[in-house]
């Protein structure tokens, strides 16, 4: 089984404050389905109020990120049998969140 990252940047989700409770309920329902199906690994939203840091190879810590690597928004990691199934789950999440999702595949590493 392969792990897939389904994600979106925070600016992609454009909903009104009135819509937000329904969007939250719908997206939580999809995650509950993934958990019930036994495919859910991990998910959540990046806390954008907490500034990221870079930890260098020598252990030094400095504020910021790699240039161009800003990561915000929400993500879900699912373990699935194939890409078609991953696309189906990404579709469900896109519908529930009311925004497009990016789908990426993790490389297999027998040590992880």
HUGIKA-V528866 format. One record per pair of residues at least 4 apart in sequence whose ideal C-beta (glycine too) atoms are under 6 Angstrom apart, sorted by sequence separation. I is the first residue (numbers start at 0). J is the second residue. D is the distance in Angstrom with one decimal. If there is no record, write none. Layout:
# HUGIKA-V528866
i=(I | I)
j=(J | J)
d=(D | D)
This chain:
# HUGIKA-V528866
i=(7 | 14 | 18 | 55 | 64 | 80 | 92 | 14 | 33 | 34 | 64 | 79 | 33 | 54 | 79 | 93 | 93 | 14 | 52 | 53 | 92 | 52 | 53 | 77 | 89 | 50 | 51 | 89 | 85 | 47 | 45 | 44 | 42 | 41 | 40 | 40 | 38 | 38 | 38 | 33 | 9 | 29 | 8 | 9 | 29 | 8 | 7 | 7 | 29 | 6 | 26 | 5 | 25 | 26 | 4 | 2 | 3 | 22 | 2 | 3 | 0 | 0 | 3 | 14 | 5 | 12 | 12 | 5 | 11 | 7 | 7 | 5 | 6 | 5 | 4 | 3 | 1 | 2)
j=(11 | 18 | 22 | 59 | 68 | 84 | 96 | 19 | 38 | 39 | 69 | 84 | 39 | 60 | 85 | 99 | 100 | 22 | 60 | 61 | 100 | 62 | 63 | 88 | 100 | 62 | 64 | 102 | 102 | 71 | 71 | 73 | 75 | 76 | 76 | 78 | 77 | 78 | 79 | 77 | 71 | 91 | 71 | 72 | 92 | 72 | 72 | 73 | 95 | 74 | 95 | 75 | 95 | 96 | 76 | 76 | 77 | 97 | 78 | 79 | 78 | 80 | 85 | 97 | 89 | 96 | 98 | 92 | 98 | 98 | 100 | 100 | 101 | 102 | 103 | 104 | 104 | 105)
d=(4.5 | 4.1 | 5.6 | 4.4 | 5.0 | 5.6 | 5.9 | 5.6 | 5.2 | 4.5 | 5.9 | 4.5 | 4.1 | 5.4 | 4.9 | 5.7 | 4.6 | 5.3 | 5.2 | 5.4 | 5.4 | 5.7 | 5.8 | 5.6 | 4.7 | 5.9 | 5.1 | 4.7 | 5.9 | 5.5 | 5.3 | 4.3 | 3.7 | 4.8 | 4.2 | 5.4 | 4.7 | 5.6 | 5.6 | 5.9 | 4.5 | 4.9 | 5.5 | 4.2 | 5.6 | 4.3 | 5.0 | 5.9 | 4.6 | 3.9 | 4.2 | 4.7 | 4.0 | 5.2 | 5.7 | 5.7 | 5.4 | 5.7 | 5.1 | 5.8 | 4.8 | 5.8 | 4.2 | 5.6 | 4.7 | 5.9 | 4.7 | 5.5 | 4.3 | 5.4 | 5.3 | 5.1 | 5.2 | 5.7 | 4.4 | 5.6 | 5.9 | 4.3)
